[in-house]
Amino acid sequence: MNEQKPSPPLSPGDEAAPGTPGSGDDTCPVCNGSGKTPDGKDCSYCGGTGIITEGIGGG
């Protein structure tokens, strides 16, 4: 039996799930990678990680 691990929930800033072909990690443009807002709360755009997953390439 091949069981798949559940995917972590996407943050609002994510364009794709981590590991999706054609995507990559980038620094959150809202918190500049800190994972926190100026008042010390978790950044809601990246979910407090400081990283978002974006599509790469293009044409």
PyMOL Python script that loads the backbone (N, CA, C, O; Angstrom):
from pymol import cmd

cmd.read_pdbstr("""\
ATOM      1  N   MET A   1       0.840  -1.172   0.000  1.00  0.00           N
ATOM      2  CA  MET A   1       0.000   0.000   0.000  1.00  0.00           C
ATOM      3  C   MET A   1       0.890   1.241   0.000  1.00  0.00           C
ATOM      4  O   MET A   1       1.818   1.341   0.802  1.00  0.00           O
ATOM      5  N   ASN A   2       0.615   2.163  -0.877  1.00  0.00           N
ATOM      6  CA  ASN A   2       1.403   3.381  -0.996  1.00  0.00           C
ATOM      7  C   ASN A   2       0.635   4.541  -0.374  1.00  0.00           C
ATOM      8  O   ASN A   2      -0.299   5.070  -0.976  1.00  0.00           O
ATOM      9  N   GLU A   3       1.037   4.934   0.837  1.00  0.00           N
ATOM     10  CA  GLU A   3       0.366   6.035   1.524  1.00  0.00           C
ATOM     11  C   GLU A   3       1.122   7.319   1.261  1.00  0.00           C
ATOM     12  O   GLU A   3       2.349   7.368   1.358  1.00  0.00           O
ATOM     13  N   GLN A   4       0.377   8.357   0.928  1.00  0.00           N
ATOM     14  CA  GLN A   4       0.979   9.655   0.694  1.00  0.00           C
ATOM     15  C   GLN A   4       0.845  10.499   1.945  1.00  0.00           C
ATOM     16  O   GLN A   4      -0.164  10.441   2.649  1.00  0.00           O
ATOM     17  N   LYS A   5       1.882  11.288   2.213  1.00  0.00           N
ATOM     18  CA  LYS A   5       1.821  12.219   3.323  1.00  0.00           C
ATOM     19  C   LYS A   5       0.926  13.382   2.914  1.00  0.00           C
ATOM     20  O   LYS A   5       0.962  13.819   1.764  1.00  0.00           O
ATOM     21  N   PRO A   6       0.129  13.883   3.843  1.00  0.00           N
ATOM     22  CA  PRO A   6      -0.691  15.045   3.487  1.00  0.00           C
ATOM     23  C   PRO A   6       0.191  16.258   3.224  1.00  0.00           C
ATOM     24  O   PRO A   6       1.197  16.468   3.902  1.00  0.00           O
ATOM     25  N   SER A   7      -0.191  17.040   2.248  1.00  0.00           N
ATOM     26  CA  SER A   7       0.552  18.252   1.928  1.00  0.00           C
ATOM     27  C   SER A   7       0.318  19.289   3.007  1.00  0.00           C
ATOM     28  O   SER A   7      -0.785  19.389   3.544  1.00  0.00           O
ATOM     29  N   PRO A   8       1.357  20.072   3.334  1.00  0.00           N
ATOM     30  CA  PRO A   8       1.133  21.143   4.304  1.00  0.00           C
ATOM     31  C   PRO A   8       0.191  22.183   3.696  1.00  0.00           C
ATOM     32  O   PRO A   8       0.167  22.362   2.478  1.00  0.00           O
ATOM     33  N   PRO A   9      -0.571  22.855   4.525  1.00  0.00           N
ATOM     34  CA  PRO A   9      -1.487  23.863   3.971  1.00  0.00           C
ATOM     35  C   PRO A   9      -0.710  24.988   3.302  1.00  0.00           C
ATOM     36  O   PRO A   9       0.378  25.354   3.746  1.00  0.00           O
ATOM     37  N   LEU A  10      -1.272  25.524   2.242  1.00  0.00           N
ATOM     38  CA  LEU A  10      -0.632  26.628   1.547  1.00  0.00           C
ATOM     39  C   LEU A  10      -0.903  27.929   2.285  1.00  0.00           C
ATOM     40  O   LEU A  10      -1.982  28.127   2.843  1.00  0.00           O
ATOM     41  N   SER A  11       0.081  28.806   2.282  1.00  0.00           N
ATOM     42  CA  SER A  11      -0.092  30.153   2.811  1.00  0.00           C
ATOM     43  C   SER A  11      -0.657  31.023   1.693  1.00  0.00           C
ATOM     44  O   SER A  11      -0.531  30.665   0.522  1.00  0.00           O
ATOM     45  N   PRO A  12      -1.274  32.150   2.021  1.00  0.00           N
ATOM     46  CA  PRO A  12      -1.836  33.007   0.977  1.00  0.00           C
ATOM     47  C   PRO A  12      -0.828  33.425  -0.095  1.00  0.00           C
ATOM     48  O   PRO A  12      -1.214  33.649  -1.242  1.00  0.00           O
ATOM     49  N   GLY A  13       0.441  33.534   0.253  1.00  0.00           N
ATOM     50  CA  GLY A  13       1.449  33.948  -0.713  1.00  0.00           C
ATOM     51  C   GLY A  13       1.974  32.838  -1.599  1.00  0.00           C
ATOM     52  O   GLY A  13       2.696  33.108  -2.558  1.00  0.00           O
ATOM     53  N   ASP A  14       1.627  31.590  -1.299  1.00  0.00           N
ATOM     54  CA  ASP A  14       2.108  30.455  -2.089  1.00  0.00           C
ATOM     55  C   ASP A  14       1.337  30.347  -3.399  1.00  0.00           C
ATOM     56  O   ASP A  14       0.115  30.489  -3.432  1.00  0.00           O
ATOM     57  N   GLU A  15       2.073  30.095  -4.471  1.00  0.00           N
ATOM     58  CA  GLU A  15       1.466  29.866  -5.778  1.00  0.00           C
ATOM     59  C   GLU A  15       1.341  28.374  -6.071  1.00  0.00           C
ATOM     60  O   GLU A  15       0.589  27.974  -6.959  1.00  0.00           O
ATOM     61  N   ALA A  16       2.075  27.557  -5.328  1.00  0.00           N
ATOM     62  CA  ALA A  16       2.074  26.105  -5.540  1.00  0.00           C
ATOM     63  C   ALA A  16       2.500  25.423  -4.248  1.00  0.00           C
ATOM     64  O   ALA A  16       3.065  26.052  -3.354  1.00  0.00           O
ATOM     65  N   ALA A  17       2.222  24.131  -4.165  1.00  0.00           N
ATOM     66  CA  ALA A  17       2.659  23.356  -3.010  1.00  0.00           C
ATOM     67  C   ALA A  17       4.173  23.140  -3.091  1.00  0.00           C
ATOM     68  O   ALA A  17       4.716  23.022  -4.189  1.00  0.00           O
ATOM     69  N   PRO A  18       4.858  23.087  -1.954  1.00  0.00           N
ATOM     70  CA  PRO A  18       6.294  22.819  -1.973  1.00  0.00           C
ATOM     71  C   PRO A  18       6.611  21.544  -2.746  1.00  0.00           C
ATOM     72  O   PRO A  18       5.919  20.536  -2.602  1.00  0.00           O
ATOM     73  N   GLY A  19       7.653  21.593  -3.561  1.00  0.00           N
ATOM     74  CA  GLY A  19       8.076  20.437  -4.341  1.00  0.00           C
ATOM     75  C   GLY A  19       7.397  20.298  -5.684  1.00  0.00           C
ATOM     76  O   GLY A  19       7.713  19.382  -6.443  1.00  0.00           O
ATOM     77  N   THR A  20       6.466  21.193  -5.997  1.00  0.00           N
ATOM     78  CA  THR A  20       5.791  21.143  -7.289  1.00  0.00           C
ATOM     79  C   THR A  20       6.794  21.468  -8.390  1.00  0.00           C
ATOM     80  O   THR A  20       7.503  22.470  -8.295  1.00  0.00           O
ATOM     81  N   PRO A  21       6.869  20.637  -9.439  1.00  0.00           N
ATOM     82  CA  PRO A  21       7.772  20.965 -10.545  1.00  0.00           C
ATOM     83  C   PRO A  21       7.470  22.354 -11.112  1.00  0.00           C
ATOM     84  O   PRO A  21       6.308  22.728 -11.276  1.00  0.00           O
ATOM     85  N   GLY A  22       8.515  23.103 -11.406  1.00  0.00           N
ATOM     86  CA  GLY A  22       8.348  24.452 -11.945  1.00  0.00           C
ATOM     87  C   GLY A  22       8.113  25.501 -10.883  1.00  0.00           C
ATOM     88  O   GLY A  22       7.700  26.620 -11.189  1.00  0.00           O
ATOM     89  N   SER A  23       8.379  25.143  -9.611  1.00  0.00           N
ATOM     90  CA  SER A  23       8.218  26.114  -8.530  1.00  0.00           C
ATOM     91  C   SER A  23       9.476  26.130  -7.669  1.00  0.00           C
ATOM     92  O   SER A  23      10.307  25.224  -7.730  1.00  0.00           O
ATOM     93  N   GLY A  24       9.591  27.173  -6.877  1.00  0.00           N
ATOM     94  CA  GLY A  24      10.734  27.283  -5.986  1.00  0.00           C
ATOM     95  C   GLY A  24      10.426  28.214  -4.833  1.00  0.00           C
ATOM     96  O   GLY A  24       9.452  28.965  -4.875  1.00  0.00           O
ATOM     97  N   ASP A  25      11.253  28.166  -3.807  1.00  0.00           N
ATOM     98  CA  ASP A  25      11.070  29.016  -2.634  1.00  0.00           C
ATOM     99  C   ASP A  25      11.627  30.404  -2.903  1.00  0.00           C
ATOM    100  O   ASP A  25      12.598  30.572  -3.640  1.00  0.00           O
ATOM    101  N   ASP A  26      10.992  31.392  -2.290  1.00  0.00           N
ATOM    102  CA  ASP A  26      11.451  32.773  -2.377  1.00  0.00           C
ATOM    103  C   ASP A  26      11.168  33.443  -1.037  1.00  0.00           C
ATOM    104  O   ASP A  26      10.333  32.980  -0.261  1.00  0.00           O
ATOM    105  N   THR A  27      11.865  34.522  -0.784  1.00  0.00           N
ATOM    106  CA  THR A  27      11.657  35.300   0.431  1.00  0.00           C
ATOM    107  C   THR A  27      10.305  36.002   0.369  1.00  0.00           C
ATOM    108  O   THR A  27       9.940  36.566  -0.662  1.00  0.00           O
ATOM    109  N   CYS A  28       9.580  35.968   1.452  1.00  0.00           N
ATOM    110  CA  CYS A  28       8.280  36.625   1.523  1.00  0.00           C
ATOM    111  C   CYS A  28       8.454  38.122   1.309  1.00  0.00           C
ATOM    112  O   CYS A  28       9.246  38.756   2.006  1.00  0.00           O
ATOM    113  N   PRO A  29       7.716  38.701   0.345  1.00  0.00           N
ATOM    114  CA  PRO A  29       7.860  40.126   0.084  1.00  0.00           C
ATOM    115  C   PRO A  29       7.179  41.013   1.135  1.00  0.00           C
ATOM    116  O   PRO A  29       7.440  42.214   1.194  1.00  0.00           O
ATOM    117  N   VAL A  30       6.322  40.435   1.950  1.00  0.00           N
ATOM    118  CA  VAL A  30       5.599  41.221   2.948  1.00  0.00           C
ATOM    119  C   VAL A  30       6.441  41.424   4.208  1.00  0.00           C
ATOM    120  O   VAL A  30       6.537  42.541   4.717  1.00  0.00           O
ATOM    121  N   CYS A  31       7.052  40.346   4.712  1.00  0.00           N
ATOM    122  CA  CYS A  31       7.835  40.432   5.953  1.00  0.00           C
ATOM    123  C   CYS A  31       9.349  40.428   5.681  1.00  0.00           C
ATOM    124  O   CYS A  31      10.149  40.456   6.616  1.00  0.00           O
ATOM    125  N   ASN A  32       9.733  40.394   4.413  1.00  0.00           N
ATOM    126  CA  ASN A  32      11.146  40.351   4.012  1.00  0.00           C
ATOM    127  C   ASN A  32      11.894  39.169   4.606  1.00  0.00           C
ATOM    128  O   ASN A  32      13.080  39.264   4.922  1.00  0.00           O
ATOM    129  N   GLY A  33      11.184  38.046   4.756  1.00  0.00           N
ATOM    130  CA  GLY A  33      11.818  36.821   5.213  1.00  0.00           C
ATOM    131  C   GLY A  33      11.909  36.641   6.711  1.00  0.00           C
ATOM    132  O   GLY A  33      12.427  35.626   7.177  1.00  0.00           O
ATOM    133  N   SER A  34      11.418  37.601   7.478  1.00  0.00           N
ATOM    134  CA  SER A  34      11.509  37.475   8.940  1.00  0.00           C
ATOM    135  C   SER A  34      10.431  36.564   9.508  1.00  0.00           C
ATOM    136  O   SER A  34      10.617  35.977  10.574  1.00  0.00           O
ATOM    137  N   GLY A  35       9.295  36.437   8.802  1.00  0.00           N
ATOM    138  CA  GLY A  35       8.188  35.638   9.298  1.00  0.00           C
ATOM    139  C   GLY A  35       7.316  36.390  10.290  1.00  0.00           C
ATOM    140  O   GLY A  35       6.319  35.852  10.772  1.00  0.00           O
ATOM    141  N   LYS A  36       7.677  37.618  10.597  1.00  0.00           N
ATOM    142  CA  LYS A  36       6.957  38.416  11.595  1.00  0.00           C
ATOM    143  C   LYS A  36       6.526  39.767  11.023  1.00  0.00           C
ATOM    144  O   LYS A  36       7.169  40.314  10.127  1.00  0.00           O
ATOM    145  N   THR A  37       5.431  40.286  11.558  1.00  0.00           N
ATOM    146  CA  THR A  37       4.991  41.633  11.216  1.00  0.00           C
ATOM    147  C   THR A  37       5.696  42.607  12.157  1.00  0.00           C
ATOM    148  O   THR A  37       6.296  42.177  13.142  1.00  0.00           O
ATOM    149  N   PRO A  38       5.636  43.903  11.877  1.00  0.00           N
ATOM    150  CA  PRO A  38       6.306  44.871  12.769  1.00  0.00           C
ATOM    151  C   PRO A  38       5.842  44.797  14.229  1.00  0.00           C
ATOM    152  O   PRO A  38       6.588  45.174  15.133  1.00  0.00           O
ATOM    153  N   ASP A  39       4.613  44.314  14.464  1.00  0.00           N
ATOM    154  CA  ASP A  39       4.135  44.203  15.849  1.00  0.00           C
ATOM    155  C   ASP A  39       4.469  42.854  16.490  1.00  0.00           C
ATOM    156  O   ASP A  39       4.006  42.560  17.591  1.00  0.00           O
ATOM    157  N   GLY A  40       5.279  42.027  15.799  1.00  0.00           N
ATOM    158  CA  GLY A  40       5.758  40.767  16.368  1.00  0.00           C
ATOM    159  C   GLY A  40       4.882  39.555  16.129  1.00  0.00           C
ATOM    160  O   GLY A  40       5.195  38.464  16.606  1.00  0.00           O
ATOM    161  N   LYS A  41       3.790  39.726  15.398  1.00  0.00           N
ATOM    162  CA  LYS A  41       2.909  38.592  15.101  1.00  0.00           C
ATOM    163  C   LYS A  41       3.405  37.855  13.871  1.00  0.00           C
ATOM    164  O   LYS A  41       4.162  38.405  13.072  1.00  0.00           O
ATOM    165  N   ASP A  42       2.967  36.588  13.720  1.00  0.00           N
ATOM    166  CA  ASP A  42       3.327  35.830  12.522  1.00  0.00           C
ATOM    167  C   ASP A  42       2.765  36.521  11.284  1.00  0.00           C
ATOM    168  O   ASP A  42       1.626  36.988  11.286  1.00  0.00           O
ATOM    169  N   CYS A  43       3.574  36.581  10.230  1.00  0.00           N
ATOM    170  CA  CYS A  43       3.137  37.152   8.958  1.00  0.00           C
ATOM    171  C   CYS A  43       2.049  36.255   8.371  1.00  0.00           C
ATOM    172  O   CYS A  43       2.239  35.045   8.250  1.00  0.00           O
ATOM    173  N   SER A  44       0.911  36.845   8.007  1.00  0.00           N
ATOM    174  CA  SER A  44      -0.183  36.040   7.471  1.00  0.00           C
ATOM    175  C   SER A  44       0.045  35.665   6.012  1.00  0.00           C
ATOM    176  O   SER A  44      -0.563  34.711   5.526  1.00  0.00           O
ATOM    177  N   TYR A  45       0.901  36.388   5.305  1.00  0.00           N
ATOM    178  CA  TYR A  45       1.142  36.113   3.886  1.00  0.00           C
ATOM    179  C   TYR A  45       1.946  34.825   3.691  1.00  0.00           C
ATOM    180  O   TYR A  45       1.663  34.042   2.785  1.00  0.00           O
ATOM    181  N   CYS A  46       2.944  34.615   4.544  1.00  0.00           N
ATOM    182  CA  CYS A  46       3.791  33.415   4.428  1.00  0.00           C
ATOM    183  C   CYS A  46       3.517  32.399   5.529  1.00  0.00           C
ATOM    184  O   CYS A  46       4.158  31.350   5.572  1.00  0.00           O
ATOM    185  N   GLY A  47       2.586  32.692   6.411  1.00  0.00           N
ATOM    186  CA  GLY A  47       2.284  31.782   7.508  1.00  0.00           C
ATOM    187  C   GLY A  47       3.345  31.764   8.589  1.00  0.00           C
ATOM    188  O   GLY A  47       3.423  30.817   9.372  1.00  0.00           O
ATOM    189  N   GLY A  48       4.165  32.806   8.638  1.00  0.00           N
ATOM    190  CA  GLY A  48       5.200  32.899   9.670  1.00  0.00           C
ATOM    191  C   GLY A  48       6.495  32.187   9.316  1.00  0.00           C
ATOM    192  O   GLY A  48       7.399  32.114  10.148  1.00  0.00           O
ATOM    193  N   THR A  49       6.607  31.659   8.101  1.00  0.00           N
ATOM    194  CA  THR A  49       7.835  30.945   7.722  1.00  0.00           C
ATOM    195  C   THR A  49       8.889  31.873   7.126  1.00  0.00           C
ATOM    196  O   THR A  49      10.080  31.569   7.183  1.00  0.00           O
ATOM    197  N   GLY A  50       8.464  33.000   6.555  1.00  0.00           N
ATOM    198  CA  GLY A  50       9.391  33.907   5.874  1.00  0.00           C
ATOM    199  C   GLY A  50       9.653  33.484   4.436  1.00  0.00           C
ATOM    200  O   GLY A  50      10.405  34.144   3.719  1.00  0.00           O
ATOM    201  N   ILE A  51       9.027  32.372   4.008  1.00  0.00           N
ATOM    202  CA  ILE A  51       9.270  31.826   2.664  1.00  0.00           C
ATOM    203  C   ILE A  51       7.929  31.553   1.986  1.00  0.00           C
ATOM    204  O   ILE A  51       6.990  31.062   2.612  1.00  0.00           O
ATOM    205  N   ILE A  52       7.857  31.878   0.705  1.00  0.00           N
ATOM    206  CA  ILE A  52       6.696  31.539  -0.108  1.00  0.00           C
ATOM    207  C   ILE A  52       7.163  30.661  -1.264  1.00  0.00           C
ATOM    208  O   ILE A  52       8.339  30.690  -1.625  1.00  0.00           O
ATOM    209  N   THR A  53       6.267  29.894  -1.839  1.00  0.00           N
ATOM    210  CA  THR A  53       6.578  29.051  -2.990  1.00  0.00           C
ATOM    211  C   THR A  53       5.969  29.688  -4.222  1.00  0.00           C
ATOM    212  O   THR A  53       4.760  29.913  -4.281  1.00  0.00           O
ATOM    213  N   GLU A  54       6.814  29.982  -5.216  1.00  0.00           N
ATOM    214  CA  GLU A  54       6.388  30.665  -6.423  1.00  0.00           C
ATOM    215  C   GLU A  54       6.686  29.837  -7.657  1.00  0.00           C
ATOM    216  O   GLU A  54       7.549  28.958  -7.649  1.00  0.00           O
ATOM    217  N   GLY A  55       5.955  30.136  -8.714  1.00  0.00           N
ATOM    218  CA  GLY A  55       6.279  29.549 -10.005  1.00  0.00           C
ATOM    219  C   GLY A  55       7.555  30.173 -10.536  1.00  0.00           C
ATOM    220  O   GLY A  55       7.786  31.366 -10.338  1.00  0.00           O
ATOM    221  N   ILE A  56       8.386  29.392 -11.208  1.00  0.00           N
ATOM    222  CA  ILE A  56       9.627  29.915 -11.787  1.00  0.00           C
ATOM    223  C   ILE A  56       9.581  29.748 -13.295  1.00  0.00           C
ATOM    224  O   ILE A  56       8.764  29.001 -13.832  1.00  0.00           O
ATOM    225  N   GLY A  57      10.451  30.440 -13.944  1.00  0.00           N
ATOM    226  CA  GLY A  57      10.530  30.345 -15.397  1.00  0.00           C
ATOM    227  C   GLY A  57       9.477  31.211 -16.055  1.00  0.00           C
ATOM    228  O   GLY A  57       9.026  32.205 -15.485  1.00  0.00           O
ATOM    229  N   GLY A  58       9.110  30.847 -17.197  1.00  0.00           N
ATOM    230  CA  GLY A  58       8.100  31.626 -17.921  1.00  0.00           C
ATOM    231  C   GLY A  58       8.590  31.910 -19.316  1.00  0.00           C
ATOM    232  O   GLY A  58       9.655  31.460 -19.737  1.00  0.00           O
ATOM    233  N   GLY A  59       7.798  32.652 -20.002  1.00  0.00           N
ATOM    234  CA  GLY A  59       8.223  32.908 -21.359  1.00  0.00           C
ATOM    235  C   GLY A  59       7.510  33.981 -22.025  1.00  0.00           C
ATOM    236  O   GLY A  59       7.791  34.283 -23.184  1.00  0.00           O
TER     237      GLY A  59
END
""", "prot")
cmd.dss("prot")
cmd.show_as("cartoon", "prot")
cmd.util.cbc("prot")
cmd.orient("prot")
